[in-house]
């Protein structure tokens, strides 16, 4: 396992998030943004990218303004990092086949069980609640059709 200064890790993550924000803004530039009253498909990704980029920029400039974070070293990698990466990969692979709500519910359950160290029963309950909340927000509240999943005939 690689040990690095926590400040170096924070800077690297902030720079990566700024890069990701720039990439998302570049990709959403071709999408219609719409208006606040009727947002288009590019509105929310662009808004999230802008907020993420600003937050990462704040993390980068905070030390120059006198704010100091922890100076100890930290480990890069480890079982939790690999479990998180595997859960995200699994959720992405299952998104179309199992459907949005099911794959995101599974992601929450796996992260709750493995990373947050909750009991399997609590993790499953959290996953079911997350799946239901995802469906309610997107389908009922926003009127956006999510992938139902080809495994279920959707």
N, C-alpha and C positions, 0 to 999 in steps of 0.2 A: 504494500500500500504506500502510495506517495504522500509525503508530508510536506506541506507548503505553509507559508505565512498566511494567516487568515485575511490580511489586508490584500495580498496578491490575489487570493482566490476571489474576494469580493470585487476587486477591480476587473479581473478576467470575466467574471459573470456579468458585471455591468456592461462591459464592452460587447460581450456576446449578445446581451439583450438589446443594446442599441443597434447592433448589426441586424438582429432579427426584426426589430421595429422598422428599420430602413427597408429590408426585404419585403415585409408585409405591405408597407406603403407603396413600394414600387409595383407590387403585384395588384394592389387594389386600385391603382391609378387608372386602369382600363375599365374598371367597373363603375356603373352609375352610382353616385353617392346619394342621390335623392335629396330630401330635405329633412328637417327635424320632425315635421309633421308626418312625412311619409318617407322613411329612410329606405335607400336602395341597398342592393347586396354589398356594396363597398363601404357603407357607412360604419357599421359596427367594427369590422376588422380594422379600418383606418383609425377609428376612435381609440380602440384598445391599443393599437400600435403606438399612437401618439402618447397616450398615458404611460405605457410601458417604457417608451424611450425617455420621457421626461423624468420618470421615477429613477431609471438607471443613471441618467445624467446627474440627478440630485445626489445619488450615491457616490458618483465619481468626484463631484466638486465639494462634497461635505468636508473632507479633510482640509481642503484649501481655505475653508471658512472657519476653521478652528475646531470642528467636531472631530473627535477621535473615537475609533472603534476599538475592539479588542486587538491586541497585538500578538496573541499566542499563535502557535502553529495549529494547523488542522489537517486532518487526513482527507485525501481525495480518493474516493472509491469506497470500497467496503460493501458488505452484504446489502445494506439498505439502499445504496445507490444502484446496485445491480438489480435489486428487486423492483425498484421504481422504474428503471429503464425497461425491464422485462414486462412489467404491467402496462406501461404506456405503449409498448410495441404490440402487445396482445390486444389492447383496446383498439389500436389503429387497424390491426389486421381483421378484427371481428366487426368493425363498425358497419360495413355494408351487409355482411352475412347475418349477424345477430341483431342488427338494428342499433340505432343511436342510444336509446334509453337502456337497453340491456348491456351494451358494451360499456357505457359510462357507469352504470350501476356496478358492473363487475370490477371496473377500475377502482371505484370508491371502496368496495368491499376488500379487494386485495391490498390496497394502500392502508386501509384501516387495520387490517389484520397484521400485515407484515411490518409496516413502518410505524404506525401509531401504537402498535402492540395491544390492540383491543382483543377481546375474545372473539372467536370465529362467529358466535351468535350475534354479537353486537355489530361486527363488521358486515354481516349479511343484512341485518336490519338497516344499517346505514346505507348499504348499496341499494336496497329496495326503495328506501325513502328518496335517495338521489335519483333513481330511475323514474320514480313517480313525479318528482319535482321537475326533472328535465322535460318529461312529457307535458306536464301541466303548463310550464312556462312557455315552451316553444309552440306546442300544438294549440292549447286553449287560449293562452294570453296573447301570444304574438301571431297566431295563425300560420305558423311555418310548419310545413310537412317534413317530418324527420324520416330518415330511412327506417322502415319497419323491420327489415331483415328478410333476406331470401330464405333463411332457414325456416321461418314461420309462414312462408307463403306470401310475404308482403312485397 
